[in-house]
Amino acid sequence: MTENMKKIGLGDLCEAIMTLASADECAAFFEDLCTMNELRAMVQRLQVAKKLAENESYAKIADETGVSSATISRVNRCLQYGDGGYRTVLDRLGK
């Protein structure tokens, strides 16, 4: 975790998420924590990551998800050069 992420308290948020025992608990926490737009954005980014991992084109991803090419590009950069968060999740989900 970077120093900037530590400064904003990301560690505390991560610890809180790790206490959740089920998808239902996780959903309830995120519904309390985030706005619908924030949740929608996170869901879309994960969908984009899955589709990029399946080698789908930007055009097809944009068409299927409604996500902008800028967001697709950002997710792709994270997949290629990020800290491995998307890869860890996708590997564990079996994608």
C-alpha positions in Angstrom: 0.0 0.0 0.0 1.4 3.4 -1.0 2.0 6.2 1.6 -0.9 8.2 0.0 -3.3 5.3 0.5 -2.1 4.9 4.1 -2.6 8.7 4.7 -6.3 8.5 3.7 -7.0 5.5 5.9 -7.3 2.8 3.2 -5.9 0.3 5.6 -8.8 0.8 7.9 -11.3 0.4 5.1 -9.5 -2.8 3.9 -9.6 -4.2 7.4 -13.3 -3.4 7.7 -14.0 -5.2 4.4 -12.1 -8.2 5.5 -14.3 -8.6 8.6 -17.4 -9.3 6.4 -18.4 -12.9 6.3 -20.7 -13.1 3.3 -21.7 -11.5 0.0 -24.9 -10.2 1.7 -22.9 -8.6 4.5 -20.5 -7.1 1.9 -23.5 -5.7 -0.1 -25.1 -4.2 3.0 -21.8 -2.5 4.0 -21.2 -1.1 0.5 -24.8 0.1 0.2 -24.4 2.0 3.5 -20.9 3.3 2.5 -21.3 4.3 -1.1 -23.8 6.1 -3.3 -25.5 4.2 -6.1 -23.3 6.0 -8.7 -20.1 5.0 -6.8 -21.3 1.4 -6.6 -22.3 1.3 -10.3 -18.8 2.7 -11.2 -17.1 0.0 -9.2 -19.3 -2.8 -10.6 -18.7 -1.5 -14.1 -14.9 -1.4 -13.6 -14.9 -5.0 -12.5 -17.0 -6.0 -15.5 -14.5 -4.2 -17.7 -11.6 -6.0 -16.1 -13.3 -9.4 -16.6 -13.9 -8.6 -20.3 -10.4 -7.3 -20.9 -9.0 -10.5 -19.3 -11.1 -12.4 -21.9 -9.4 -10.3 -24.6 -12.6 -8.5 -25.7 -12.2 -5.4 -27.7 -12.7 -1.9 -26.3 -15.6 -1.3 -28.7 -17.4 -4.5 -27.6 -16.8 -3.7 -23.9 -18.1 -0.1 -24.4 -21.1 -1.4 -26.2 -22.0 -4.1 -23.6 -21.3 -2.1 -20.5 -21.9 1.5 -21.5 -18.5 2.4 -20.0 -16.4 5.1 -21.7 -13.2 4.2 -23.6 -11.3 6.3 -21.0 -12.5 4.1 -18.2 -11.7 1.0 -20.2 -8.3 2.3 -20.9 -7.7 3.1 -17.2 -8.8 -0.4 -16.1 -6.5 -1.8 -18.8 -3.6 0.2 -17.5 -4.3 -1.1 -14.0 -4.4 -4.7 -15.3 -1.1 -4.2 -17.2 0.9 -2.0 -14.8 -1.0 -1.7 -11.6 -0.5 -3.3 -8.2 -2.2 -6.5 -9.1 -5.5 -6.0 -7.4 -7.7 -6.8 -10.4 -5.5 -9.8 -11.3 -5.8 -11.2 -7.8 -9.6 -10.9 -7.8 -10.0 -12.3 -11.3 -7.7 -15.2 -10.6 -9.6 -16.0 -7.4 -13.0 -15.7 -9.2 -11.6 -18.1 -11.8 -11.8 -15.7 -14.7 
